[in-house]
């Protein structure tokens, strides 16, 4: 009779006898696995080079923006001083009530502001209609030649000029705040 083929159980080899493999305890394969390790938190400091470059760029832009704002503030100093002087003119007018004196001082103030901002050869010779046309052109309006500013055309030549001082004061304040170089050409 022929021998039946040898059947091997799990964990047995052909060299082991049928009884030898059954005696060895089998190891748990899950016990050999390692625990899962979570990745470490990324350190925020020191930042990568890209962040340093971004910080430097933002800082440079902030410094440049601050410089531009400072330059603009400084270049508009004459406007702030003129507004202060215009307020003082109004206070003085309320004290003395003389239209001729107010208009003469008002025109002198506007002329000084214009000489500060525009070339002397374009401003110094202007009087009457050419003066109010210049004010209109630099303000981008027609309030001096067609509106309340018409009293400036011949007010220096009339002994007792009549003008709406409140409206003239407001018009002067608007011109001082908003006159621009590009309108003068």
C-alpha positions as a printed Julia matrix, in Angstrom:
185×3 Matrix{Float64}:
   0.0     0.0     0.0
   1.06    3.39   -0.85
   1.67    5.96    1.75
  -0.6     8.92    1.85
   1.1    12.2     1.03
   2.24   14.13    3.98
   0.07   17.07    4.76
   1.83   19.94    6.42
   0.1    22.27    8.74
   0.79   25.95    8.92
   4.18   26.77   10.32
   5.58   23.3     9.43
   8.25   22.57    6.91
   8.89   19.36    5.02
  11.83   18.58    7.26
   9.78   18.72   10.38
   7.88   15.74   11.37
   4.15   15.86   11.76
   4.39   16.1    15.5
   7.14   18.66   15.78
   5.22   21.71   14.38
   2.27   21.25   16.66
   4.35   21.66   19.75
   5.74   25.11   18.97
   3.51   27.95   19.99
   2.72   30.21   17.1
   3.63   33.92   17.5
   0.92   36.61   17.09
   1.77   38.5    13.85
   0.1    41.71   15.14
   2.45   41.79   18.09
   5.33   42.45   15.76
   3.75   45.68   14.41
   4.94   48.99   15.8
   2.57   51.67   17.11
   1.6    54.46   14.75
   3.57   57.6    15.48
   1.93   60.94   14.77
   4.15   63.46   12.97
   5.64   66.15   15.14
   4.13   69.63   14.99
   5.97   71.87   12.6
   7.9    74.58   14.33
   6.74   78.07   13.5
  10.08   79.59   14.35
  12.35   80.15   12.52
  10.24   80.73    9.41
  11.35   79.6     6.01
  13.28   81.97    3.73
  10.15   82.76    1.71
   8.44   84.17    4.81
  11.51   86.29    5.58
  11.42   87.68    2.05
   7.69   88.39    2.31
   8.17   90.17    5.65
  11.01   92.24    4.18
   8.89   93.17    1.15
   5.89   94.19    3.28
   8.14   96.17    5.6
   9.78   97.94    2.65
   6.34   98.79    1.18
   5.13  100.14    4.53
   8.22  102.31    4.92
   7.88  103.6     1.36
   4.16  104.3     1.85
   4.92  106.16    5.08
   7.57  108.18    3.28
   5.12  109.12    0.5
   2.47  110.14    3.05
   5.02  112.25    4.93
   6.13  113.94    1.71
   2.53  114.71    0.79
   1.79  116.05    4.27
   4.9   118.21    4.14
   4.18  119.5     0.63
   0.68  120.57    1.74
   1.95  122.59    4.67
   1.31  125.85    2.83
  -2.34  124.81    2.43
  -2.77  124.2     6.15
  -1.14  127.53    6.97
  -3.32  129.34    4.41
  -6.5   127.8     5.86
  -5.44  128.99    9.3
  -4.8   132.49    7.96
  -8.15  132.45    6.13
  -9.9   131.65    9.41
  -8.09  134.57   11.02
  -9.2   136.85    8.17
 -12.79  135.87    8.85
 -12.4   136.59   12.58
 -10.84  139.97   11.79
 -13.69  140.77    9.37
 -16.28  139.99   12.03
 -14.5   142.47   14.27
 -14.17  145.38   11.78
 -16.91  144.53    9.18
 -15.14  146.34    6.3
 -15.66  144.47    3.0
 -12.87  146.35    1.2
 -10.27  145.4     3.81
 -11.39  141.76    3.83
 -11.35  141.47    0.02
  -7.89  143.06   -0.23
  -6.47  140.7     2.42
  -8.33  137.74    0.89
  -6.88  138.4    -2.56
  -3.43  138.85   -1.04
  -3.74  135.48    0.67
  -4.88  133.72   -2.52
  -2.02  135.38   -4.44
   0.56  134.18   -1.89
  -0.84  130.63   -2.06
  -0.73  130.74   -5.86
   2.86  132.03   -5.83
   3.82  129.19   -3.5
   2.44  126.5    -5.78
   2.7   127.9    -9.32
   5.57  129.57  -11.2
   5.99  133.25  -10.38
   5.92  134.31  -14.04
   2.48  132.69  -14.44
   0.9   134.25  -11.35
   2.53  137.53  -10.33
   1.2   139.64  -13.24
  -2.42  138.44  -12.96
  -5.16  140.89  -11.93
  -8.86  141.38  -12.54
 -10.43  139.0   -15.03
  -7.21  137.13  -15.78
  -6.79  136.53  -12.03
 -10.27  135.03  -11.55
  -9.84  133.03  -14.79
  -6.63  131.59  -13.31
  -8.44  130.75  -10.07
 -11.21  129.03  -12.05
  -8.75  127.11  -14.2
  -6.72  125.87  -11.23
  -9.82  124.93   -9.25
 -11.49  123.2   -12.19
 -14.64  125.29  -11.74
 -16.2   128.59  -12.8
 -17.17  129.88   -9.38
 -14.76  132.81   -9.48
 -15.71  134.2   -12.89
 -19.4   133.19  -12.96
 -20.3   132.78   -9.3
 -19.64  134.51   -5.99
 -16.01  135.21   -6.87
 -16.95  137.86   -9.45
 -16.51  140.5    -6.77
 -12.74  139.91   -6.96
 -12.55  141.27  -10.52
 -12.84  144.95   -9.64
 -13.11  145.02   -5.85
  -9.69  146.68   -5.51
 -10.85  149.62   -7.62
 -14.21  150.32   -5.95
 -14.2   152.4    -2.73
 -16.91  150.32   -1.06
 -17.26  146.93   -2.74
 -20.12  144.67   -1.84
 -19.59  140.95   -1.61
 -21.0   137.93    0.12
 -18.07  137.47    2.49
 -19.28  134.12    3.81
 -19.57  132.66    0.3
 -16.25  134.22   -0.7
 -14.6   132.73    2.37
 -16.0   129.28    1.54
 -14.89  129.62   -2.07
 -11.38  130.59   -0.98
 -11.2   127.65    1.42
 -12.27  125.29   -1.36
  -9.68  126.73   -3.75
  -6.88  126.51   -1.18
  -7.71  122.88   -0.42
  -8.35  121.69   -3.98
  -6.3   123.69   -6.48
  -4.13  121.44   -8.62
  -1.14  121.85  -10.9
  -2.66  119.92  -13.8
  -5.51  122.43  -14.11
  -3.15  125.38  -14.55
  -1.78  124.44  -17.96
